[in-house]
Amino acid sequence: MRLRNCHNFHDFRSMAKQRLPRPIFNYIDGAADDEVTYRRNRAAFDDCDLVPNVLRGVTNVDMSVTVMGQKLAMPAYCSPTALQRLFHHQGERAVAAAAAKYGTMFGVSSLGTVSLEEARQISKGPQVYQFYFHKDRGLNREMMARAKQAGVEVMMLTVDSITGGNRERDKRTGFAIPFKLNLAGIAQFAVKPSWAINYYMHERFRLPQLEGHVDMGGGAMSISRYFTEMLDPSMSWGDVAEMVQHWGGQFCLKGIMSVEDARRAVEIGCTGIVLSNHGGRQLDGSRTAFDQLAEIVHAVGDRIDVMMDGGVQRGTHVLKALSLGAKAVGLGRYYLFPLAAAGQAGVERALELMHIEIERGMKLMGCTSVNELTRRNLRFRQ
């Protein structure tokens, strides 16, 4: 399959599956337990119908939005994700460049494989730093100071990962970072030698945000031990409130799913929340972000910027979320598969298609701007 023949999420997924060794493909594609929430994330959009208006004289479409003080040229952004250079040697460099080209937001993770400083140099557009809450409070403060020094505008704290989800696909192959594959996993790498050649021909795999804490050579700590030993399961609202005050700027919580938690986020001074179940990778059986969106927007949407991610594969999915009051929509696997398939060119192709689909959908809905999308444009199936 060639990139020019990729027209949707499923095409990108197929192309990535052809290129990647199965353990790495399953790391992207897999989720927790029986993967019920993963499947439901996508299916939730099918239970909602769009109701278009016609004869509205739609010539030009303005799909720009402002979220957490950041102006985006399109209402979909690249959510920060871990280990991107494992999928393609360009990693976050490709995502930063593609996001800059399409004027949208992207993020670098604490488990990112390119430094947030380098990513900031590639893209001067909106950038978030996604981080986890560590037992070492000094490390938390150090990470925030580093992000501010690099010119990052938005701090995004992931709050649904105090322990890792039960990802059984990874267990079956022995997938881990550093690599500790079983025989089944090793065999899958053997049949995809081009990935290994590409991987070892480029610079050493690193986690620049955590150097000195997680060693990819296998000495200090593996990724699984990072989650179980370095992250603090006792993280509380008081801890986060202190971080919000210390940061003193745009602060977002990723992983909010209840109205009660959304209200608490407002109370402690957060400026944004992302409704998310971590792509179905944490608590299987969790409700979908799209299904929770209406009640949370109703409760706090006039006091905080509400975003969502999970299962977004089409421009019409974005329009449905915006109609319910989301300020912007995060993309995850939607850009990770094209990254794995073709690097920067793949991510650009994916964002190009999303831009085209959103613009086309808005014209067919009779809307010239995002502000015209409302709940009157939706009906839910019973």
C-alpha positions in Angstrom: 0.0 0.0 0.0 1.2 3.5 -0.9 0.6 6.6 1.1 -1.3 8.3 -1.7 -3.8 5.4 -1.6 -4.5 6.0 2.1 -7.9 7.8 2.4 -9.0 7.1 5.9 -8.0 5.8 9.4 -8.4 2.1 8.3 -6.0 2.6 5.3 -3.3 4.1 7.6 -3.8 1.2 10.1 -3.4 -1.4 7.4 -0.2 0.3 6.1 1.2 0.5 9.6 0.4 -3.2 10.2 2.3 -4.1 7.0 5.4 -2.2 8.2 5.6 -2.8 12.0 6.6 -5.9 13.8 3.5 -7.3 15.5 4.5 -6.5 19.1 4.9 -2.8 18.2 1.7 -2.7 16.1 -0.2 -4.3 19.0 1.3 -1.7 21.4 -0.4 1.0 19.4 -3.5 -0.9 18.4 -4.2 -2.7 21.7 -6.1 -1.7 24.8 -6.9 -3.1 28.3 -8.6 -6.3 29.3 -11.2 -7.3 26.7 -10.8 -4.0 24.9 -14.5 -3.2 25.3 -14.0 0.5 25.9 -11.6 0.7 23.0 -14.3 -0.6 20.6 -17.0 1.5 22.3 -15.0 4.7 21.8 -15.5 4.5 18.1 -19.0 3.0 18.2 -20.3 5.8 20.4 -20.2 8.3 17.4 -22.5 5.9 15.4 -25.3 6.4 18.0 -25.4 10.1 17.1 -26.8 11.5 13.9 -26.1 14.9 12.3 -29.0 17.1 11.3 -27.8 19.5 8.5 -29.3 22.8 7.5 -29.3 23.8 3.8 -29.5 26.9 1.7 -27.3 28.8 4.1 -25.0 30.4 1.5 -21.8 28.7 2.8 -18.9 29.9 0.7 -16.1 30.2 3.1 -15.6 28.1 6.2 -13.7 29.3 9.3 -12.8 26.2 11.4 -10.4 28.0 13.7 -10.8 27.7 17.5 -9.2 29.1 20.6 -8.6 26.7 23.4 -6.6 27.4 26.6 -5.5 30.6 25.0 -4.1 28.9 22.0 -5.3 29.7 18.5 -5.7 26.6 16.3 -6.4 26.7 12.6 -8.5 23.5 12.9 -10.4 22.1 15.9 -8.5 18.8 16.0 -5.0 18.4 17.6 -2.4 15.7 18.0 -2.6 14.4 21.6 0.8 13.8 23.3 1.7 10.1 23.3 4.7 8.1 24.4 7.5 6.3 22.6 6.9 7.8 19.2 10.4 7.1 17.8 9.7 3.4 18.4 7.0 3.6 15.7 9.1 5.7 13.2 12.6 7.1 13.6 11.3 10.7 13.1 8.9 10.4 16.1 7.8 13.6 17.6 9.9 15.6 15.1 7.4 14.5 12.4 4.4 15.3 14.5 5.7 18.7 15.5 6.4 19.6 11.8 3.1 18.3 10.6 1.1 20.1 13.3 3.0 23.4 12.5 2.1 23.0 8.8 -1.6 22.7 9.6 -1.6 25.3 12.4 -2.7 23.0 15.2 -1.6 21.9 18.6 0.6 18.9 19.5 2.3 17.7 22.6 5.4 16.1 24.0 5.0 13.4 26.6 7.1 12.7 29.7 7.8 9.5 27.9 8.5 11.3 24.7 11.5 10.3 22.6 12.5 13.8 21.5 13.2 16.6 23.9 10.5 19.2 24.4 13.1 21.8 23.6 13.8 20.3 20.2 10.1 20.0 19.5 9.7 23.7 20.4 12.3 24.6 17.9 10.6 22.6 15.1 7.2 24.2 15.8 6.5 27.6 17.2 2.8 26.8 17.2 0.7 25.7 20.3 2.6 22.9 22.2 1.6 21.1 25.4 3.8 19.2 27.8 2.0 16.1 29.1 3.5 14.8 32.3 2.8 12.2 35.0 2.8 12.9 38.8 5.9 11.5 40.4 6.6 10.5 44.0 9.6 12.8 43.8 8.0 16.3 44.1 11.3 17.9 43.2 11.2 16.1 39.9 7.7 17.4 39.3 8.8 20.9 39.9 11.9 20.4 37.8 9.8 19.2 34.8 7.5 22.2 35.0 10.4 24.6 35.2 12.1 22.9 32.2 8.8 23.2 30.2 8.4 26.9 31.0 12.0 27.6 30.1 11.5 25.9 26.7 8.5 28.1 26.0 5.7 25.6 26.4 2.4 27.3 26.8 0.2 24.6 28.3 0.8 22.0 31.0 -1.2 18.8 30.7 -1.3 16.5 33.6 -2.5 12.9 33.0 -4.6 11.8 35.9 -5.9 8.4 34.9 -2.6 6.5 35.0 -1.6 6.0 38.6 -1.0 2.4 37.5 -0.7 0.8 34.1 -3.7 -0.9 32.4 -3.9 -4.6 31.8 -2.7 -4.8 28.2 -2.8 -8.5 27.4 -1.6 -8.2 23.8 1.7 -6.9 25.2 1.9 -9.8 27.6 1.4 -12.4 24.9 4.6 -11.1 23.1 6.5 -10.0 26.1 6.6 -6.5 24.8 8.5 -4.1 27.1 10.8 -1.2 27.0 13.7 -2.0 27.1 12.9 -5.0 24.8 12.4 -8.2 26.7 10.5 -10.2 24.1 9.5 -13.9 24.3 10.1 -16.2 21.4 6.7 -15.3 19.8 7.7 -11.6 19.9 11.2 -12.2 18.5 9.7 -14.2 15.6 7.5 -11.2 14.7 10.5 -8.9 14.5 12.4 -11.4 12.4 9.7 -11.3 9.7 9.9 -7.5 9.5 13.6 -6.8 9.2 13.1 -3.4 7.5 11.8 -2.0 10.8 14.9 -3.3 12.7 17.3 -1.9 10.0 15.6 1.5 10.2 15.6 1.5 14.0 19.3 0.7 14.4 20.5 2.9 11.6 19.3 6.1 13.4 20.3 7.6 16.8 19.9 5.7 20.0 16.5 5.4 21.4 16.1 7.9 24.3 13.6 9.3 26.8 15.1 12.9 27.0 12.6 14.1 29.6 13.5 11.3 32.0 17.2 10.8 31.4 18.8 9.9 34.7 15.5 8.2 35.9 14.7 5.7 33.1 17.5 4.0 31.3 16.8 2.6 27.9 19.9 0.4 28.2 18.1 -1.6 30.9 20.1 -0.4 33.8 18.1 2.0 35.8 14.5 1.2 35.2 12.1 -0.2 32.6 8.9 1.6 31.5 6.7 -0.9 33.4 8.8 -0.2 36.6 8.5 3.5 35.9 4.7 3.3 36.2 4.8 1.1 39.3 7.7 2.6 41.2 8.1 6.3 40.2 4.5 7.4 39.8 2.5 8.4 42.9 -0.8 6.5 43.3 -1.6 8.8 46.3 -1.9 11.9 44.0 -4.7 14.0 45.4 -6.6 17.2 44.4 -4.5 19.1 46.9 -1.3 18.0 45.1 -2.7 19.1 41.8 -3.9 22.4 43.2 -0.4 23.1 44.3 1.0 22.3 40.9 -1.6 24.6 39.2 -0.5 27.5 41.4 3.2 26.7 40.9 2.8 26.7 37.1 0.8 29.9 37.0 -0.5 29.5 33.5 -2.7 27.3 31.3 -3.1 24.0 33.1 -5.1 21.1 31.8 -6.1 17.7 33.3 -6.3 14.8 30.9 -8.4 11.9 31.9 -11.4 13.6 33.6 -14.6 11.6 33.1 -17.1 12.6 35.9 -19.0 15.9 36.5 -17.7 15.9 40.0 -14.1 15.8 38.9 -14.7 18.5 36.2 -16.1 20.8 38.9 -13.1 20.2 41.1 -10.8 21.0 38.2 -12.6 24.4 37.9 -12.3 25.0 41.6 -8.5 24.5 41.8 -7.9 26.9 38.9 -7.4 24.6 35.9 -8.1 26.2 32.5 -8.8 23.1 30.6 -9.9 19.4 30.9 -9.7 16.6 28.4 -12.4 13.9 28.7 -10.5 10.7 28.0 -10.3 7.0 28.9 -6.8 6.8 27.6 -7.9 5.2 24.4 -9.4 2.3 26.3 -5.9 1.4 27.6 -6.5 1.8 31.3 -9.9 1.0 32.8 -11.8 -1.4 30.5 -15.6 -0.9 30.9 -15.1 2.9 31.4 -17.7 5.1 29.7 -16.6 6.9 26.6 -15.6 10.5 26.5 -18.1 11.3 23.8 -21.0 9.9 25.9 -19.9 12.0 28.9 -19.4 15.2 26.9 -22.9 16.7 27.1 -23.3 16.5 30.8 -19.9 17.8 31.6 -20.2 20.7 29.2 -23.6 21.5 30.8 -22.0 21.5 34.2 -18.8 23.5 33.6 -18.5 24.4 29.9 -18.9 28.1 30.7 -16.0 28.1 33.2 -13.4 25.9 31.6 -12.3 24.7 28.2 -13.6 21.2 27.6 -11.9 18.9 25.1 -12.2 15.2 24.5 -10.4 12.3 22.8 -11.0 8.6 22.1 -12.2 6.9 18.9 -12.0 10.0 16.7 -11.5 8.7 13.1 -13.5 11.1 10.9 -14.2 14.8 10.5 -17.8 14.1 11.2 -16.8 12.8 14.6 -15.1 16.1 15.3 -18.3 18.0 14.3 -20.4 15.9 16.6 -18.1 16.6 19.6 -18.0 20.3 18.7 -21.8 20.4 18.5 -22.0 19.0 22.1 -19.7 21.8 23.3 -16.2 20.5 23.0 -13.7 23.3 22.2 -11.3 21.0 20.4 -10.8 17.2 19.8 -7.7 15.2 20.4 -6.3 12.7 17.9 -4.2 9.7 19.0 -4.1 6.5 16.9 -5.4 8.6 14.0 -2.0 10.1 13.6 0.1 7.4 15.2 -0.7 4.8 12.5 0.3 7.2 9.6 3.4 8.2 11.6 4.4 4.5 11.8 3.5 4.0 8.1 5.4 7.0 6.6 6.8 9.4 9.1 6.2 13.1 8.7 4.6 12.6 5.3 2.1 10.2 6.9 1.1 12.6 9.7 0.7 15.4 7.1 -1.5 13.2 5.0 -3.7 12.3 8.0 -4.1 16.0 9.1 -4.8 17.0 5.5 -7.6 14.5 5.3 -9.0 15.5 8.6 -8.9 19.2 7.6 -10.7 18.4 4.3 -13.3 16.3 6.1 -14.1 18.9 8.7 -14.4 21.7 6.0 -16.6 19.5 3.8 -18.7 18.5 6.8 -19.2 22.1 7.9 -20.3 23.1 4.4 -22.8 20.2 4.3 -24.1 21.1 7.7 -24.7 24.7 6.6 -22.1 26.2 9.0 -19.5 28.9 8.2 -17.9 28.8 11.6 -17.4 26.3 14.5 -19.6 28.5 16.7 -22.6 27.7 14.6 -22.4 24.0 15.5 -24.9 23.3 18.4 -26.9 20.5 19.9 -29.7 21.4 17.6 -27.6 19.8 14.9 -27.7 16.4 16.6 -30.1 13.5 17.4 -29.3 10.5 19.4 -30.5 7.0 18.6 -32.4 5.2 21.4 
